[in-house]
């Protein structure tokens, strides 16, 4: 639905609306002549009839007390991750006779020059997703899996790193097998490094990764990890590596696509064996945390 308080017509058009209305033109004819909506025509005719006004309404900012200002100041100092909406709800319970809307709290914080530090975002998990995460962690805990031998698509493992593949556009099953698995020679190189079927290929649940064609291709070439629990990037060490690379990448942003790929490959090449070993060896801790937290997100806990 069109909002009449936004996209006001020019003052000349508003005046023409009123003049044409006085001359007996219908709202439909006025709208057609001035090339605007009938809703706007009706809005400004009613404004002129009721208030004799052809200008935009200006909202007066509501004032706030010293007590409310002090409350917001102290609350923000104690916890800067509180949003204006959260503070507004708390303030409304404490200051019953004062206007404590979200916009008022925002204005107070802005006047005090406080920075809002949003809390760490964690993925929303349904009860079913939590259960699958716990089962996944328990199943992995019960095996004698050597996490130092796990490879992660990106791809890296302990003392092992694939070449970085740049793909234009989206990835489907065909592109994943042809342009990534085959082009990177990840399976061949991992077999040479660790021995055939002596390592595990770990990947998340993206459709190109788990399609019947992809799984059929992988099963006869390497060990494939158990189905990845949905909505669980916090279980994947590659996400940490991408975050580390992004920080290094953000220092000097490239100007074009060619520079972008060149810089990404340079950063990837600079990833050390020590960092990769640290990320892989951390997998055991992640599984323990998922079980302890009953399937909840573990971001910020490891």
QUIGILIN-V777430 format. One record per residue. RES is the residue in one small letter. SS is DSSP state (H for helix, E for strand, - for the rest). PHI is phi as a letter, one per 30 degrees, with the letter a starting at -180 (* if undefined). OMEGA is omega in whole degrees, -180 to 180 (999 if undefined). Layout:
RES,SS,PHI,OMEGA / RES,SS,PHI,OMEGA
This chain:
x,-,*,-177 / x,-,d,180 / x,-,c,-176 / x,-,d,-180 / x,-,d,178 / x,-,b,178 / x,-,h,179 / x,-,d,174 / x,-,d,179 / x,-,d,-180 / x,H,e,-180 / x,H,d,180 / x,H,d,178 / x,H,d,180 / x,H,d,179 / x,H,d,177 / x,H,e,-178 / x,H,d,-178 / x,H,d,179 / x,H,d,177 / x,H,d,179 / x,H,d,180 / x,-,d,174 / x,-,j,178 / x,-,d,178 / x,-,d,179 / x,H,d,180 / x,H,d,180 / x,H,d,179 / x,H,d,-180 / x,H,d,-180 / x,H,d,-179 / x,H,d,-174 / x,H,c,178 / x,-,h,175 / x,-,b,-177 / x,-,d,177 / x,H,d,179 / x,H,d,178 / x,H,d,178 / x,H,e,-180 / x,H,d,-179 / x,H,e,-176 / x,H,d,173 / x,H,d,179 / x,H,d,177 / x,H,e,-179 / x,H,d,-179 / x,H,d,-175 / x,H,d,-172 / x,H,b,-175 / x,-,h,-175 / x,-,b,175 / x,-,b,179 / x,-,c,180 / x,-,d,176 / x,-,d,176 / x,-,c,-179 / x,-,d,177 / x,-,d,178 / x,-,d,-180 / x,-,d,-179 / x,-,d,179 / x,-,b,-175 / x,-,d,177 / x,H,d,-179 / x,H,d,179 / x,H,d,179 / x,H,d,179 / x,H,d,179 / x,H,d,180 / x,H,d,180 / x,H,d,-178 / x,H,d,-179 / x,H,d,-180 / x,H,d,178 / x,H,d,-179 / x,H,d,-177 / x,-,a,-177 / x,-,d,179 / x,-,d,176 / x,-,d,178 / x,-,d,178 / x,H,d,179 / x,H,d,179 / x,H,d,179 / x,H,d,180 / x,H,d,180 / x,H,d,179 / x,H,d,-178 / x,H,d,-180 / x,H,d,178 / x,H,d,-177 / x,H,d,-178 / x,-,c,-173 / x,-,d,-175 / x,-,c,-177 / x,-,b,180 / x,-,d,-175 / x,-,b,-179 / x,-,d,179 / x,H,e,-180 / x,H,d,178 / x,H,d,178 / x,H,d,179 / x,H,d,-180 / x,H,d,179 / x,H,d,-179 / x,H,d,179 / x,H,d,179 / x,H,d,178 / x,-,d,178 / x,-,h,176 / x,-,c,176 / x,-,d,176 / x,-,c,178 / x,-,c,-177 / x,-,d,180 / x,-,d,179 / x,-,e,-178 / x,-,d,176 / x,-,c,-177 / x,-,d,176 / x,-,d,-178 / x,-,b,175 / x,-,d,180 / x,H,d,179 / x,H,d,179 / x,H,d,177 / x,H,d,-179 / x,H,d,180 / x,H,d,178 / x,H,d,180 / x,H,d,179 / x,H,d,178 / x,H,d,-178 / x,H,d,179 / x,H,d,-179 / x,H,d,179 / x,H,d,179 / x,H,d,-174 / x,H,d,179 / x,-,c,178 / x,-,c,-178 / x,-,d,175 / x,-,c,-174 / x,H,d,176 / x,H,d,180 / x,H,c,-178 / x,E,d,174 / x,E,c,-177 / x,E,b,-179 / x,-,d,-177 / x,-,l,-5 / x,-,b,178 / x,E,b,176 / x,E,a,178 / x,-,d,179 / x,-,h,-179 / x,E,a,179 / x,E,a,179 / x,-,d,171 / x,-,d,180 / x,-,d,-178 / x,-,c,177 / x,-,c,-178 / x,-,c,176 / x,-,d,178 / x,-,i,-177 / x,-,d,-178 / x,-,c,172 / x,-,c,-177 / x,H,e,-178 / x,H,d,-180 / x,H,d,-178 / x,H,d,-179 / x,H,d,-174 / x,H,d,-172 / x,H,d,-178 / x,H,c,-176 / x,H,d,-178 / x,H,d,-176 / x,H,d,-180 / x,H,d,-177 / x,-,h,-175 / x,H,d,-177 / x,H,d,179 / x,H,d,-177 / x,H,d,179 / x,H,d,177 / x,H,d,179 / x,H,d,-177 / x,H,d,-172 / x,H,c,-175 / x,-,j,-178 / x,-,d,179 / x,-,h,177 / x,-,c,179 / x,-,b,-177 / x,E,c,178 / x,E,c,-177 / x,E,c,178 / x,-,a,-179 / x,-,d,-172 / x,-,c,177 / x,-,e,-174 / x,H,e,178 / x,H,d,-179 / x,H,d,-170 / x,H,c,179 / x,-,d,-178 / x,H,d,-179 / x,H,d,-180 / x,H,d,-178 / x,H,d,177 / x,H,d,179 / x,H,d,-175 / x,H,d,-173 / x,H,e,-178 / x,-,d,-177 / x,-,b,-179 / x,-,a,173 / x,E,d,-180 / x,E,c,-178 / x,-,d,177 / x,-,e,179 / x,-,e,-177 / x,-,d,179 / x,-,d,-177 / x,-,d,175 / x,-,h,-175 / x,-,b,177 / x,H,d,-179 / x,H,d,177 / x,H,c,-172 / x,-,c,-179 / x,H,d,-179 / x,H,d,179 / x,H,d,177 / x,H,d,179 / x,H,d,177 / x,H,d,-179 / x,H,d,178 / x,H,d,179 / x,H,d,-179 / x,H,d,178 / x,H,d,178 / x,H,d,-178 / x,H,d,-174 / x,-,d,-179 / x,-,d,-178 / x,-,b,-176 / x,-,d,179 / x,-,d,-176 / x,-,c,-179 / x,-,b,-175 / x,H,d,-179 / x,H,d,178 / x,H,d,-180 / x,H,e,-179 / x,H,d,-179 / x,H,d,-178 / x,H,d,178 / x,H,e,180 / x,H,d,179 / x,H,d,179 / x,H,d,179 / x,H,d,180 / x,H,d,-177 / x,H,d,178 / x,-,d,-173 / x,-,d,176 / x,H,d,-179 / x,H,d,180 / x,H,d,-180 / x,H,d,179 / x,H,d,179 / x,H,d,-179 / x,H,d,-179 / x,H,d,-178 / x,H,d,179 / x,-,d,-176 / x,H,d,180 / x,H,e,180 / x,H,d,179 / x,H,d,-180 / x,H,d,178 / x,H,d,-178 / x,H,d,178 / x,H,e,180 / x,H,d,-180 / x,H,d,-176 / x,-,c,175 / x,-,h,175 / x,-,i,180 / x,-,d,178 / x,-,e,180 / x,-,c,177 / x,-,e,179 / x,-,i,-178 / x,-,c,-179 / x,-,b,999
